[in-house]
């Protein structure tokens, strides 16, 4: 339900710039922790009542799986316009799709899935627009990405588990080195333990893991105890991963970090690989759930969705933009050719200017300049190779930006 201004009765929203809950109608501003949502107490009391089977009308045992079956979707009435809002079982907050008023689902916040911490948005929509306008410059970028409006930007809180874990591991690492005409294989043993302190694990299966990982790091110095009023005007999702999923993610990340550090202790410059590994990860049961801010922008280009993610606390942008490939490759070929043709043309003109004086000297001069032109030819090939590498890298980023799972995640919140 909406949290209303006590002065004029209009919906309140959290403002990242002032760090306060504000009323856009009368201009009132309140500290988030001092705002009491209208009807919140009633919602909390009502949530204590038992759930009922819609077919039989009989109460459902809260310990049974049937409760989850019938509570995966919830219908709420907007206090502002009376419209009905349907949410899935993982969402906590939404904006009314009819009138745009903020709506808070208190029974998802007040019960067992209430987050422990929240990192409020530090950047406003206007600041995000400035960041994107500065980022999306250049003649190769389509105009659709240069015409972003505030209405296209959605602020969504993403759930993260804050984990403390203890990891022990022993590895056998192999490296190969060539000395003279002989190849040598070396084996190194590394063992140790480490602790992951306040390690964040993204907890929504609806969001692409690779995209969310690239959003790090967040500014955890602004992390505060959870208050539902920070959600006003924004969307939020709750954790929908199992403990098994969490354990696997933590174990994989701990192993990756340990092996990276282990490789750094080996002075060999050759390629190193782990041939045998034994590890164990113990996760502290005192898990904390936190909501972290992310801005989403979805742009349709040539029939494909491109979703841009912006870290809501640092402004880091995660995306891969399409570009005019014909224009791009034309420019690359012209520049590469320029490195080869221009020096050759200069040498030819210089030799031609001397041909009337001494043809043999002119030819000798032209031949003598070939070694001078070789670096330009090599530079041309190197430039073209770099363009190919960057092209493959950008193509991978564009594929990530076009990810359908991320697009569907945001589309459900396009009010």
C-alpha positions as CSV (number, residue, x, y, z in Angstrom):
1,X,0.0,0.0,0.0
2,X,1.1,3.6,-0.5
3,X,2.7,5.6,2.2
4,X,0.9,8.9,2.2
5,X,2.1,12.4,3.1
6,X,0.6,13.5,6.5
7,X,0.3,17.0,5.2
8,X,-1.5,16.6,1.9
9,X,-2.4,12.9,1.6
10,X,-0.4,12.3,-1.6
11,X,2.0,9.4,-2.1
12,X,5.6,9.8,-0.8
13,X,8.8,8.7,-2.5
14,X,12.4,8.3,-1.4
15,X,14.7,10.9,-3.0
16,X,18.3,9.7,-3.4
17,X,19.6,13.3,-3.6
18,X,18.3,14.6,-0.3
19,X,18.3,11.1,1.3
20,X,14.8,11.8,2.6
21,X,11.3,10.7,1.9
22,X,9.6,13.5,0.0
23,X,6.2,14.5,-1.3
24,X,6.3,15.7,-4.9
25,X,2.9,17.5,-4.4
26,X,3.4,19.8,-1.4
27,X,7.2,19.6,-1.1
28,X,7.2,18.0,2.4
29,X,10.3,16.0,3.4
30,X,10.7,13.4,6.2
31,X,13.5,11.2,7.5
32,X,12.8,7.6,6.3
33,X,12.9,6.1,9.8
34,X,10.3,8.7,11.0
35,X,7.6,7.8,8.3
36,X,4.8,5.5,9.4
37,X,2.9,4.0,6.5
38,X,-0.8,4.4,6.7
39,X,-2.5,1.1,7.4
40,X,0.8,-0.7,8.1
41,X,-0.4,-1.9,11.5
42,X,-3.6,-3.2,10.0
43,X,-1.6,-5.1,7.3
44,X,0.7,-6.7,10.0
45,X,-2.3,-7.8,12.1
46,X,-4.2,-9.1,9.1
47,X,-1.1,-11.2,8.0
48,X,-1.4,-13.1,11.3
49,X,-4.7,-14.6,10.3
50,X,-4.6,-18.1,8.7
51,X,-4.6,-18.8,5.0
52,X,-7.6,-20.5,3.5
53,X,-8.0,-23.0,0.7
54,X,-9.9,-21.2,-2.1
55,X,-11.6,-24.5,-3.1
56,X,-12.7,-25.8,0.3
57,X,-12.7,-22.7,2.4
58,X,-10.9,-24.6,5.1
59,X,-7.8,-23.2,6.9
60,X,-4.5,-24.4,5.6
61,X,-1.8,-25.6,8.0
62,X,1.0,-23.0,7.8
63,X,3.5,-25.8,8.0
64,X,2.2,-27.5,4.8
65,X,3.4,-26.8,1.3
66,X,-0.1,-25.7,0.3
67,X,0.4,-22.3,1.8
68,X,3.3,-21.6,-0.6
69,X,1.2,-22.8,-3.5
70,X,-1.6,-20.3,-2.9
71,X,0.6,-17.4,-1.8
72,X,2.9,-17.2,-4.8
73,X,0.9,-14.4,-6.3
74,X,-0.8,-11.6,-4.4
75,X,-3.4,-9.2,-5.4
76,X,-3.5,-5.8,-3.7
77,X,-5.6,-2.7,-4.2
78,X,-3.9,0.7,-4.8
79,X,-4.9,3.1,-2.1
80,X,-4.6,6.0,-4.6
81,X,-6.8,4.9,-7.5
82,X,-8.3,1.6,-6.4
83,X,-6.7,-0.5,-9.1
84,X,-5.6,-4.0,-8.4
85,X,-1.9,-4.9,-8.5
86,X,-0.8,-8.5,-9.0
87,X,2.7,-9.4,-7.7
88,X,4.7,-12.6,-7.9
89,X,5.8,-14.4,-4.8
90,X,9.3,-12.9,-4.8
91,X,8.5,-9.2,-5.1
92,X,8.1,-6.9,-2.1
93,X,7.3,-3.5,-3.6
94,X,6.0,-2.1,-6.8
95,X,4.6,1.0,-8.4
96,X,0.9,1.0,-9.4
97,X,0.7,0.3,-13.1
98,X,-2.4,2.4,-13.4
99,X,-1.7,5.7,-11.6
100,X,2.0,5.4,-10.9
101,X,1.6,5.7,-7.2
102,X,4.2,3.8,-5.0
103,X,2.8,0.6,-3.4
104,X,4.5,-1.3,-0.5
105,X,3.6,-5.0,0.2
106,X,4.1,-5.1,3.9
107,X,3.3,-8.7,4.5
108,X,6.4,-9.6,2.4
109,X,8.5,-7.2,4.4
110,X,7.3,-7.7,7.9
111,X,7.6,-11.5,8.0
112,X,10.3,-14.1,7.6
113,X,11.8,-12.5,4.5
114,X,12.3,-9.1,5.9
115,X,15.8,-7.9,4.9
116,X,18.3,-7.0,7.6
117,X,20.0,-4.2,5.7
118,X,19.5,-1.9,2.7
119,X,21.8,0.3,0.7
120,X,19.6,3.2,-0.4
121,X,19.9,4.7,-3.9
122,X,22.6,7.3,-4.0
123,X,22.0,8.4,-7.5
124,X,18.8,10.0,-8.9
125,X,17.3,9.4,-12.3
126,X,18.7,12.8,-13.5
127,X,22.2,11.8,-12.4
128,X,21.9,8.5,-14.2
129,X,20.8,10.3,-17.4
130,X,23.9,12.5,-17.2
131,X,26.2,9.4,-16.7
132,X,24.6,7.7,-19.7
133,X,24.7,10.8,-22.0
134,X,28.4,11.1,-21.2
135,X,29.0,7.4,-21.8
136,X,27.0,7.1,-25.0
137,X,28.9,9.4,-27.3
138,X,30.5,8.6,-30.6
139,X,29.5,8.3,-34.2
140,X,29.2,4.5,-34.1
141,X,26.5,4.4,-31.4
142,X,22.9,4.4,-32.7
143,X,20.7,7.4,-32.0
144,X,18.3,5.3,-29.9
145,X,20.8,5.1,-27.1
146,X,21.3,8.9,-27.1
147,X,17.7,9.7,-26.5
148,X,17.1,8.2,-23.0
149,X,14.3,9.8,-21.0
150,X,13.7,9.5,-17.2
151,X,10.6,7.4,-17.9
152,X,12.8,4.7,-19.4
153,X,14.9,4.3,-16.2
154,X,13.7,1.9,-13.5
155,X,15.2,1.6,-10.0
156,X,15.1,-1.9,-8.6
157,X,16.5,-3.2,-5.3
158,X,18.3,-6.5,-5.8
159,X,18.6,-9.0,-3.0
160,X,22.1,-10.1,-1.8
161,X,23.0,-12.5,1.0
162,X,25.9,-11.1,3.1
163,X,27.9,-14.2,4.0
164,X,30.8,-15.0,6.3
165,X,32.5,-18.2,5.3
166,X,35.7,-20.2,6.2
167,X,37.5,-22.0,3.3
168,X,40.3,-24.5,3.4
169,X,42.0,-25.9,0.3
170,X,45.0,-27.8,-0.9
171,X,46.1,-27.7,-4.5
172,X,48.6,-29.3,-6.8
173,X,49.6,-26.8,-9.5
174,X,51.4,-27.7,-12.7
175,X,53.6,-25.4,-14.9
176,X,55.7,-26.2,-18.0
177,X,58.8,-24.3,-18.9
178,X,61.2,-24.6,-21.8
179,X,64.9,-24.3,-21.2
180,X,67.0,-24.5,-24.3
181,X,65.7,-27.4,-26.4
182,X,64.1,-29.2,-23.4
183,X,60.7,-28.9,-21.8
184,X,60.4,-29.3,-18.0
185,X,57.3,-29.9,-16.0
186,X,57.1,-28.6,-12.4
187,X,54.6,-29.3,-9.7
188,X,53.9,-27.1,-6.7
189,X,51.8,-27.8,-3.6
190,X,49.8,-25.1,-2.0
191,X,47.6,-25.4,1.0
192,X,45.9,-22.9,3.4
193,X,42.7,-21.4,4.7
194,X,41.0,-18.1,4.4
195,X,37.9,-16.2,5.6
196,X,35.3,-14.5,3.4
197,X,34.1,-11.5,5.5
198,X,30.8,-9.9,4.6
199,X,30.9,-11.4,1.1
200,X,27.9,-10.5,-1.0
201,X,26.1,-13.2,-3.0
202,X,23.4,-12.1,-5.5
203,X,20.2,-13.9,-4.6
204,X,17.7,-13.5,-7.5
205,X,17.5,-16.3,-10.1
206,X,15.7,-13.9,-12.4
207,X,18.8,-11.8,-13.0
208,X,21.8,-12.8,-15.2
209,X,24.6,-13.8,-12.8
210,X,27.4,-12.5,-15.0
211,X,25.7,-9.1,-15.4
212,X,25.1,-8.7,-11.6
213,X,28.7,-9.7,-10.9
214,X,30.0,-6.9,-13.1
215,X,28.1,-4.4,-11.0
216,X,30.5,-4.9,-8.1
217,X,31.7,-3.2,-6.0
218,X,28.9,-1.4,-4.2
219,X,29.6,1.3,-1.6
220,X,28.9,-0.6,1.5
221,X,29.8,2.3,3.7
222,X,26.3,3.6,3.1
223,X,24.6,0.4,4.2
224,X,21.9,0.9,6.8
225,X,19.4,-1.1,8.7
226,X,16.4,-1.9,6.6
227,X,13.4,0.4,6.6
228,X,10.6,-0.1,4.1
229,X,10.3,3.6,3.4
230,X,13.5,3.4,1.4
231,X,11.5,1.4,-1.1
232,X,9.0,4.2,-1.8
233,X,9.1,4.9,-5.5
234,X,11.3,1.9,-6.3
235,X,10.9,-1.8,-7.1
236,X,12.3,-4.6,-5.1
237,X,12.8,-8.4,-5.3
238,X,13.3,-10.9,-2.6
239,X,15.7,-13.9,-2.5
240,X,14.5,-16.9,-4.4
241,X,17.6,-19.1,-4.3
242,X,18.0,-22.2,-2.0
243,X,20.7,-22.7,0.6
244,X,22.2,-25.2,-1.8
245,X,22.5,-22.6,-4.5
246,X,24.1,-20.2,-2.0
247,X,26.5,-22.8,-0.8
248,X,27.6,-23.7,-4.3
249,X,28.1,-20.0,-5.3
250,X,30.2,-19.3,-2.1
251,X,32.3,-22.5,-2.6
252,X,33.0,-21.7,-6.3
253,X,33.9,-18.1,-5.5
254,X,36.1,-19.1,-2.6
255,X,37.9,-21.7,-4.7
256,X,38.5,-19.2,-7.5
257,X,39.9,-16.6,-5.0
258,X,42.1,-19.1,-3.3
259,X,43.6,-20.5,-6.5
260,X,44.2,-17.0,-7.9
261,X,46.2,-16.2,-4.7
262,X,48.0,-19.5,-4.8
263,X,49.1,-18.9,-8.4
264,X,50.5,-15.5,-7.4
265,X,53.0,-17.3,-5.0
266,X,54.5,-19.3,-7.9
267,X,57.2,-17.3,-9.8
268,X,56.9,-19.4,-13.0
269,X,56.0,-17.2,-15.9
270,X,54.5,-20.1,-17.9
271,X,50.9,-21.1,-17.9
272,X,49.8,-22.7,-14.6
273,X,46.9,-25.0,-14.0
274,X,45.5,-26.9,-11.0
275,X,45.8,-30.6,-11.6
276,X,44.3,-31.7,-8.2
277,X,42.4,-29.9,-5.6
278,X,40.7,-30.7,-2.2
279,X,38.6,-28.1,-0.5
280,X,35.9,-27.5,2.1
281,X,33.8,-24.4,2.8
282,X,31.9,-23.7,6.0
283,X,29.3,-21.0,5.9
284,X,28.3,-19.1,9.0
285,X,24.6,-19.6,9.8
286,X,24.2,-16.0,10.7
287,X,23.3,-14.9,7.2
288,X,22.2,-11.4,6.5
289,X,19.9,-10.3,3.7
290,X,20.5,-6.9,2.1
291,X,18.9,-5.0,-0.7
292,X,21.3,-3.2,-3.1
293,X,20.3,-0.6,-5.6
294,X,20.5,-1.0,-9.4
295,X,19.1,1.3,-12.1
296,X,17.8,-0.5,-15.3
297,X,17.3,1.0,-18.7
298,X,15.8,-1.2,-21.5
299,X,16.0,0.0,-25.1
300,X,14.6,-1.8,-28.1
301,X,16.9,-1.7,-31.1
302,X,16.3,-3.6,-34.4
303,X,13.8,-5.8,-32.6
304,X,16.2,-6.8,-29.8
305,X,16.1,-5.6,-26.2
306,X,19.2,-4.1,-24.8
307,X,19.2,-3.8,-21.0
308,X,21.7,-1.4,-19.4
309,X,22.5,-1.8,-15.7
310,X,23.8,1.1,-13.5
311,X,25.1,0.6,-10.0
312,X,22.8,2.7,-7.9
313,X,25.6,3.7,-5.4
314,X,28.7,4.2,-7.5
315,X,27.3,4.9,-11.0
316,X,29.2,2.0,-12.7
317,X,27.6,1.1,-16.0
318,X,27.4,-2.5,-17.3
319,X,26.4,-2.8,-20.9
320,X,27.6,-3.6,-24.4
321,X,26.1,-1.3,-27.1
322,X,25.4,-2.1,-30.7
323,X,27.1,0.0,-33.3
324,X,27.1,0.7,-37.0
325,X,29.3,-2.2,-38.1
326,X,29.5,-1.0,-41.7
327,X,30.8,2.4,-40.6
328,X,33.1,0.8,-38.0
329,X,34.8,-1.6,-40.4
330,X,35.1,1.1,-43.1
331,X,36.9,3.3,-40.7
332,X,39.2,0.4,-39.5
333,X,40.1,-0.5,-43.1
334,X,40.8,3.1,-44.1
335,X,43.0,3.7,-41.0
336,X,44.9,0.5,-41.5
337,X,45.3,1.1,-45.2
338,X,46.5,4.7,-44.3
339,X,49.4,3.3,-42.3
340,X,50.6,1.4,-45.3
341,X,49.6,3.6,-48.3
342,X,50.6,7.0,-47.1
343,X,54.3,6.1,-46.3
344,X,54.5,4.2,-49.6
345,X,53.0,7.2,-51.5
346,X,55.5,9.6,-49.9
347,X,58.4,7.4,-50.8
348,X,57.1,7.0,-54.4
349,X,56.7,10.8,-54.8
350,X,60.2,11.4,-53.5
351,X,61.7,8.8,-55.8
352,X,59.7,10.2,-58.8
353,X,60.9,13.7,-58.2
354,X,64.5,12.5,-58.6
355,X,63.9,10.2,-61.6
356,X,64.8,12.9,-64.2
357,X,68.1,13.5,-62.5
358,X,69.2,9.9,-62.0
359,X,66.8,7.0,-62.6
360,X,69.1,4.5,-60.9
361,X,69.5,6.7,-57.9
362,X,65.8,7.2,-57.7
363,X,65.1,3.4,-57.8
364,X,67.9,2.8,-55.2
365,X,66.3,5.5,-52.9
366,X,62.9,3.9,-53.2
367,X,64.3,0.4,-52.4
368,X,66.2,1.9,-49.5
369,X,63.0,3.2,-47.9
370,X,61.4,-0.2,-47.8
371,X,62.8,-1.0,-44.4
372,X,61.6,2.3,-43.1
373,X,58.1,1.5,-44.3
374,X,58.0,-1.9,-42.7
375,X,57.2,-0.6,-39.2
376,X,54.2,1.2,-40.7
377,X,53.0,-2.1,-42.2
378,X,53.4,-3.9,-38.9
379,X,51.6,-1.1,-37.1
380,X,48.7,-1.4,-39.6
381,X,48.4,-5.1,-39.0
382,X,48.6,-4.6,-35.3
383,X,45.9,-2.0,-35.4
384,X,43.6,-4.3,-37.4
385,X,44.3,-7.2,-35.0
386,X,43.4,-5.0,-32.0
387,X,40.2,-4.0,-33.8
388,X,39.3,-7.7,-34.2
389,X,39.9,-8.5,-30.6
390,X,37.8,-5.5,-29.4
391,X,35.1,-6.5,-31.9
392,X,34.8,-10.0,-30.3
393,X,34.9,-8.5,-26.8
394,X,32.1,-6.0,-27.6
395,X,30.0,-8.7,-29.3
396,X,30.1,-10.7,-26.1
397,X,29.1,-7.7,-24.1
398,X,26.2,-7.0,-26.5
399,X,25.0,-10.6,-26.1
400,X,25.0,-10.1,-22.4
401,X,23.1,-6.8,-22.8
402,X,20.5,-8.6,-25.0
403,X,20.0,-11.3,-22.4
404,X,16.3,-12.3,-22.4
405,X,16.2,-13.2,-18.7
406,X,17.4,-9.7,-17.7
407,X,14.9,-8.1,-20.2
408,X,12.0,-10.2,-18.7
409,X,13.2,-9.2,-15.2
410,X,12.8,-5.5,-16.1
411,X,9.7,-5.8,-18.3
412,X,7.6,-7.0,-15.4
413,X,8.4,-3.7,-13.7
414,X,7.7,-1.4,-16.7
415,X,4.7,0.2,-15.1
